[in-house]
C-alpha cells in the first residue's frame, strides 16, 4: 500500500464514505476510450481529406462516404498487452463485448469543414493490429511515443472510406421517377403462356422464371410448364410435400430414381439444377458425365439440358442401358421463352 | 479540348451477367461501349473484343467520311462473325473530331448527348439521343456480329461549349429516367468534373436502375468535354 492509498483511505473514512478501489482494467478502459475516439476521428479526418478534394462540392452536398474499415494499432508493447487482456477478459464474459465497446468509440457521423460527411452505417468492429515494432524490446527512452506537449501516444488508427453514395437511398422515389415501361415490352409480357395448374398452395416469393420440363419415364412422356423452384423425385408417400420444401413437386416413375432426385432453381436471373446430397442416385448429362451431388449446374439459354436420372453416384454409366425409360427416367429442361427474354438480349436473326 | 470520362460497368451481383465492355483512347478522342447479347455463349468475351477492335480501327479515323467510317465498323462486324460466330453485341461510339463530334450506334443500347453553351447562365439541354434498334416486342432488331447488322447510325454534333455524352446499356436505358439524368446534370452545373465526380454520377444512375428493378447487368459511362478557355 502506497502512502497515497493510505492517505486517501484515511480521508475517505473520516467522511464516513469508503472509496472502493476500481479494477485496473476499468481504469484502462476509462483512459483509452477518449484516446481511441480522438485517434479514430483523426484517422477518419485524414482519410476524408485525401478523398474530398477529388469531388465537386455539389457532389459532396448530396452524398456521403461510408466508413468501410478501421484499423487500430497499439504503439508500444505495454499498451498492446493491456488492450488484448482487456478485450479478451471481457469477451470471456460477454460475447459481443468488442462490438459494444467500439460502438462507443466510433461516432455515427463525421463531417469535414468542406461539407463532406462520413457515415458509419453498420456496427463496425475495428481491426486491432499488432505492429511488429511494438513487439521489439526497446530501451527505456524509446518504449513509447509522446506528443509535442508530452502526452503519451498509445494508439494510431487508419480508416478506409467507401463511396461517395447518394445520401437519400437511390430509388427511394423510384416509383415517382419511373417512366412507363415500353409498350412493346409490355405487350410481350402479357402474351406469356398460361402456367400449368400446380398442386397445392404455392408460397409467396416464387420466382417469375418459368421452365418447360419434358419427363419420359415408365408412364410415358409428359410436359410441364413450371415456376421455379421445382423438385423432381420418386413418387412415395414419404417424399417431402410441395408445401414443406416450397418447391413444386414433380413425380418420376421408373425403377431407379431417388425421392429427392433433382432441384431446379433460379438465382439472380440464372437457372440452375442440382442433385441434393440426400439423393442416393445421381443424374447423367447428355455427354454421359454424372452430376456431382450438391454441385450446381447452370442451364444455358437456348440450350435445353437433357438428364437421365437414377444413375449411381460417381460411377461410369457406359455399361448402363440409359435408353430404358422403365429403369432410368429422362428429364429435358428448357428455359421458357419469356424467361429468356428476361434473362438476356437475344441475337437477331435474318428472316428469310 | 479537355475530355474527362468515367465508366461503371456490369453493376450486377451475378458474375454470369457481366457482358458489357468499355474501351477508349482519350488521346485519339474515342470512347466505345458494347453490350454482349446475354443469351449467347461467350457474350462477355465478344463485347470486350469488339470494343478493343473498334478503338484500334477508329482511333485515327477522325477525318474519315461517314461512309468510310461506316465501312470500317461493318468490317469489324464481318470480322466478328468469324471470330465470335455465336454471339453479338450492341455498339455505341463517341468520337471527337477536328470539326464535329461523331456519334454512332448499333443495337438497343442508349447514347445521349447533353450540351451546355459557353455563355453564362446557360443550362444543360439534351441535344441528341441516338436511334435504338428495337423490334416490335422490344428486342434488338440488329446487333454487331449478328445475322442482322445493316445500318450504322451516325450523327454529328457541333463543337463548342460543354458536352456530356451518356452511354447506357439497355438494362440501364430502360430504367434510368430523364429526371435522374437531369439531376446528374444539375450536379455538374458549370464546373469541370473530375473522373471521380463522373464515376459517382455513373454509379448513382446505375444504382437507380438496379433499385428500379433492372435484372440485366447495368453499365453507365460518361464523357465530359469542353473547349479550353481562350
Interface residues (C-beta under 8 A of the other chain):
Chain A: X54 X55 X56 X58 X59 X62 X63 X164 X165 X166 X169 X170 X171 X172 X174 X177 X178 X179 X181 X182 X184 X185 X187 X188 X267 X268 X269 X270 X298 X300 X301 X302 X340 X341 X342 X343 X344 X345 X346 X347 X348 X349 X350
Chain B: X12 X13 X14 X16 X17 X19 X35 X36 X37 X38 X39 X40 X41 X43 X86 X87 X88 X90 X108 X134 X135 X136 X137 X138 X139 X140 X141 X142 X143 X146 X147 X148 X170 X174 X175 X177 X178 X179 X180 X186 X187 X188 X189 X191 X193 X194 X196 X197 X200 X201 X203 X204 X207 X208 X210 X211 X212 X215 X216
